[in-house]
Each structure stands twice: as C-alpha cells, then as structure tokens.
Amino acid sequence: MMMIKYICSKPTGGGPAPLILNPVGKWVRVLILLHIILFFAASATFVFPSVGDLSCPDLLFNVNYCATCSAVAFAMTIYFSLIYCQSWGTEREWASASLITMALAIADMLAAGWGIILLVESSSSMTLQETSEETNYGCSDWKAYFFYYATATLISIHVIIALSCALVSIILAQGVGAQLEEIRRIV
C-alpha cells in the first residue's frame, strides 16, 4: 500500500527542469513598441469619423475594424509586456509562449484580413459613381479620402506587425531549442 501511495504521489517528470533564458527579450520590446504605435494609430483612425463629421455611410463600416484593431493592439501590448518581464522559464513555459504567440499572430492576420475585406467593400463608393448621389454625397469629400487611406495604412501596419509576431514566435522556438542543445552538450 505504501508503494502505491509513493508512486501516485510522485510528481510527473524526471526531476528539476532547466531554466532557459528569455531568447527574444529585445524582439519582444520591439513588438511592444509596435503594438503601442498600432494602438494609437487605430484609436486616432477610430475617432476621426466622429471628430471630422464624416458622412459617407459606406466607409463607416471600417470604424468597426479600427475599434477591433485598437482593442487587439492593447491586449497584445499587455501580453508581450508579460513575456518581456519573464526572464527565465522552463521549456514548457517557453513552448507555450511560442504557441500562444503564433496563435495570436494568426488571429491578428485574420483580423487584418477582415479589415481588408471591409475596405474593399467600402471602396465601391469611393471609385464608382452611384446613381443615388444624396446617399454618397459625403464619399467624395476630402475627409472620406483621408479616412479611406488612413484605414488602408492601418491595415498595412497591422499586417506587418502580425508577420513580426509570427517571426518572433519562430525565433523563440529556435532560441529555446538552441539553449536546450547547449545544456545537453554541457551535461
């Protein structure tokens, strides 16, 4: 009975796990800065239709993307700040961080894709002259063009940052692998 109790109470694993230094500290700092820039750019683009009194109904669907982009950038800033603050971790912790970072990068790309779809759909009022002039009167104003190109720029920045997140995830996994290989050579 004592033997079964000993076997069942034994912690899983083969002993203490080696701690691995954060291999992407500098990269994460850059991602934090990029997400802060994205947050402010998305917030400014989100506020512009209200402040600028934009009256193009087709372009106002892009406001939803700007709000989502701002919220995602804020959440990613917090996530990468937590990663940056963690100097040491086990292989499992860094593998989890790498997988979560890649999943967030994919979600970021999907959000940017949604923004591209909204922008393309709203482009018809900017490029085509519709028969109902009164509903699209505000779409030929300079404010509409400014908001359109600001949203396009925001989407471009968002795609670049999402690709950077995916790159950092790959660098994280490779850095952890290199440190584990070095530990194996020492032992």
C-alpha positions as CSV (number, residue, x, y, z in Angstrom):
1,M,0.0,0.0,0.0
2,M,2.8,2.4,0.8
3,M,4.4,1.7,-2.6
4,I,1.2,2.6,-4.4
5,K,0.9,5.8,-2.4
6,Y,4.5,6.7,-3.2
7,I,4.1,6.1,-7.0
8,C,0.8,8.0,-7.1
9,S,2.1,11.0,-5.2
10,K,5.3,11.3,-7.2
11,P,5.3,14.4,-9.3
12,T,5.3,14.0,-13.0
13,G,8.6,14.5,-14.9
14,G,12.1,13.2,-14.4
15,G,13.3,15.8,-12.0
16,P,14.0,19.5,-12.0
17,A,13.7,21.2,-15.3
18,P,16.5,23.5,-16.5
19,L,15.6,27.2,-16.6
20,I,16.0,28.8,-20.0
21,L,16.8,32.5,-20.5
22,N,14.3,34.5,-22.5
23,P,15.7,34.3,-26.0
24,V,13.6,37.1,-27.5
25,G,13.8,39.9,-25.0
26,K,14.9,42.5,-27.5
27,W,12.4,41.4,-30.1
28,V,9.5,41.5,-27.6
29,R,10.5,45.0,-26.7
30,V,10.2,46.0,-30.4
31,L,6.8,44.2,-30.6
32,I,5.6,46.2,-27.5
33,L,6.6,49.4,-29.2
34,L,4.9,48.4,-32.5
35,H,1.7,47.5,-30.7
36,I,1.6,50.8,-28.9
37,I,2.0,52.6,-32.2
38,L,-0.7,50.4,-33.7
39,F,-3.0,51.2,-30.7
40,F,-2.6,54.9,-31.1
41,A,-2.9,54.8,-34.9
42,A,-6.1,52.7,-34.7
43,S,-7.5,54.9,-31.9
44,A,-6.9,58.0,-34.0
45,T,-8.4,56.4,-37.1
46,F,-11.4,55.3,-35.0
47,V,-12.0,58.8,-33.6
48,F,-11.6,60.6,-36.9
49,P,-15.1,60.0,-38.4
50,S,-16.7,61.4,-35.2
51,V,-14.4,64.4,-34.9
52,G,-14.2,65.0,-38.7
53,D,-18.0,64.6,-39.1
54,L,-17.6,62.0,-41.8
55,S,-20.9,61.4,-43.7
56,C,-20.0,58.5,-46.0
57,P,-22.1,55.6,-44.8
58,D,-20.2,53.0,-46.8
59,L,-16.9,53.9,-45.1
60,L,-18.3,53.9,-41.6
61,F,-18.2,50.1,-41.5
62,N,-14.4,50.5,-41.3
63,V,-14.9,52.1,-37.9
64,N,-15.6,48.6,-36.5
65,Y,-12.3,47.3,-37.8
66,C,-10.5,50.3,-36.2
67,A,-12.1,49.6,-32.8
68,T,-11.2,45.9,-33.0
69,C,-7.7,46.7,-34.1
70,S,-7.3,49.1,-31.2
71,A,-8.5,46.5,-28.7
72,V,-6.3,43.8,-30.2
73,A,-3.3,46.1,-30.1
74,F,-3.9,46.9,-26.4
75,A,-4.3,43.2,-25.5
76,M,-1.2,42.3,-27.4
77,T,0.8,45.1,-25.6
78,I,-0.2,43.6,-22.3
79,Y,0.6,40.0,-23.4
80,F,4.1,40.9,-24.8
81,S,4.8,43.0,-21.7
82,L,4.2,39.9,-19.6
83,I,6.5,37.9,-21.9
84,Y,9.2,40.6,-21.6
85,C,9.0,40.6,-17.8
86,Q,9.7,36.9,-17.7
87,S,13.5,36.5,-17.8
88,W,13.7,32.7,-17.0
89,G,11.3,29.9,-17.7
90,T,11.1,26.2,-18.3
91,E,11.0,24.6,-21.8
92,R,7.2,24.0,-21.3
93,E,6.6,27.7,-20.5
94,W,8.6,28.9,-23.5
95,A,6.9,26.4,-25.8
96,S,3.5,27.6,-24.5
97,A,4.6,31.2,-25.1
98,S,5.7,30.3,-28.6
99,L,2.4,28.6,-29.5
100,I,0.3,31.3,-28.0
101,T,2.3,34.0,-29.9
102,M,1.9,32.1,-33.1
103,A,-1.9,31.7,-32.5
104,L,-2.2,35.4,-31.7
105,A,-0.3,36.2,-34.9
106,I,-2.7,34.1,-36.9
107,A,-5.6,35.8,-35.2
108,D,-4.0,39.1,-36.0
109,M,-3.7,38.2,-39.6
110,L,-7.4,37.1,-39.7
111,A,-8.4,40.5,-38.2
112,A,-6.3,42.3,-40.8
113,G,-7.9,40.2,-43.5
114,W,-11.3,41.2,-42.2
115,G,-10.2,44.8,-42.4
116,I,-9.1,44.3,-46.0
117,I,-12.5,42.8,-46.8
118,L,-14.3,45.8,-45.2
119,L,-12.0,48.2,-47.0
120,V,-12.6,46.6,-50.4
121,E,-16.3,46.5,-49.9
122,S,-16.4,50.2,-48.9
123,S,-14.2,51.1,-51.9
124,S,-17.1,51.0,-54.3
125,S,-18.5,54.3,-53.0
126,M,-15.0,55.9,-53.5
127,T,-14.4,54.6,-57.0
128,L,-17.8,54.1,-58.6
129,Q,-20.3,56.9,-59.1
130,E,-23.6,55.5,-57.9
131,T,-27.0,56.7,-59.1
132,S,-28.1,57.9,-55.7
133,E,-26.0,60.9,-55.2
134,E,-27.6,62.1,-51.9
135,T,-26.6,58.9,-50.0
136,N,-23.0,59.0,-51.3
137,Y,-22.5,62.8,-51.3
138,G,-20.1,62.7,-48.4
139,C,-18.0,60.0,-50.1
140,S,-16.3,62.4,-52.5
141,D,-15.2,64.7,-49.7
142,W,-11.6,65.0,-48.6
143,K,-12.5,63.6,-45.2
144,A,-13.7,60.4,-46.8
145,Y,-10.5,60.0,-48.8
146,F,-8.4,60.7,-45.7
147,F,-10.3,58.1,-43.7
148,Y,-10.0,55.6,-46.5
149,Y,-6.3,56.0,-46.9
150,A,-5.8,56.1,-43.1
151,T,-7.6,52.8,-42.8
152,A,-5.6,51.3,-45.6
153,T,-2.4,52.4,-43.9
154,L,-3.6,51.0,-40.6
155,I,-4.3,47.6,-42.2
156,S,-0.8,47.6,-43.8
157,I,0.8,48.3,-40.4
158,H,-1.4,45.6,-38.8
159,V,-0.3,43.0,-41.4
160,I,3.4,43.9,-40.9
161,I,3.1,43.7,-37.1
162,A,1.2,40.3,-37.3
163,L,4.0,38.9,-39.5
164,S,6.6,40.2,-37.0
165,C,4.7,38.4,-34.2
166,A,4.9,35.1,-36.2
167,L,8.6,35.7,-36.8
168,V,9.2,36.3,-33.1
169,S,7.3,33.1,-32.3
170,I,9.7,31.2,-34.6
171,I,12.8,32.9,-33.2
172,L,11.5,32.0,-29.7
173,A,11.2,28.3,-30.5
174,Q,14.6,28.2,-32.2
175,G,16.2,30.1,-29.2
176,V,14.8,27.6,-26.7
177,G,15.9,24.7,-28.9
178,A,19.5,26.1,-29.1
179,Q,19.7,26.7,-25.3
180,L,18.4,23.1,-24.6
181,E,21.0,21.7,-27.1
182,E,23.7,23.7,-25.3
183,I,22.6,22.3,-21.9
184,R,22.6,18.8,-23.3
185,R,26.2,19.2,-24.5
186,I,27.3,20.5,-21.1
187,V,25.7,17.7,-19.2
